[in-house]
């Protein structure tokens, strides 16, 4: 049971880190986003990706 809870907790931590990174990259100026190859926001669907 504890292994399952730890996997769920780790999945939420990864999802949280991914959302935080995405927010930070979206805050960069458009020119820098283009230079690093960050896709435009309109192309990304709003969805939660969790492994369960």
Secondary structure, 3 states (H helix, E strand, C coil): CHHHHHHHHHHHHHHHHHHHHHHHHHHCCHHHHHHHCCCCHHHCCCCCCCCC
